[in-house]
Amino acid sequence: MPHHPPVLYQIHTSWYGSFVERFGRVFLLSACTFFVTCSQDRSFV
């Protein structure tokens, strides 16, 4: 496991954390919308 400088590591983790947070929110929203749509389609069928 390579050793990273503290400053670069903090910048990397902060950027990575914000990216994961945004992607996670979009993924959860899409998953919920897809699940609701499928459940409605099944109820209609």
C-alpha positions in Angstrom: 0.0 0.0 0.0 1.8 3.2 -1.2 2.2 6.1 1.2 0.5 9.4 0.1 1.3 12.9 1.3 -1.3 14.1 3.9 -2.4 17.1 1.8 -2.8 15.2 -1.5 -4.5 12.4 0.4 -7.0 14.8 2.0 -7.8 16.4 -1.4 -8.2 13.0 -3.0 -10.5 11.7 -0.2 -12.6 14.9 -0.2 -13.1 14.8 -4.0 -13.7 11.0 -3.9 -16.2 11.4 -1.0 -18.2 14.2 -2.7 -18.2 12.2 -6.0 -19.5 9.0 -4.2 -22.0 11.1 -2.3 -23.5 12.6 -5.4 -23.4 9.3 -7.3 -25.0 7.5 -4.4 -27.9 10.0 -4.2 -28.5 9.8 -7.9 -28.3 6.0 -7.8 -30.7 5.7 -4.9 -33.2 8.1 -6.5 -33.0 6.1 -9.8 -33.4 2.8 -7.9 -36.4 4.1 -6.0 -38.1 5.5 -9.2 -37.4 2.2 -11.0 -38.8 0.2 -8.1 -42.0 2.3 -7.9 -42.5 2.1 -11.6 -42.1 -1.6 -11.7 -44.5 -2.0 -8.7 -47.1 0.2 -10.4 -46.7 -1.8 -13.7 -47.2 -5.1 -11.8 -50.2 -3.8 -10.0 -51.8 -2.6 -13.3 -51.0 -6.0 -14.8 
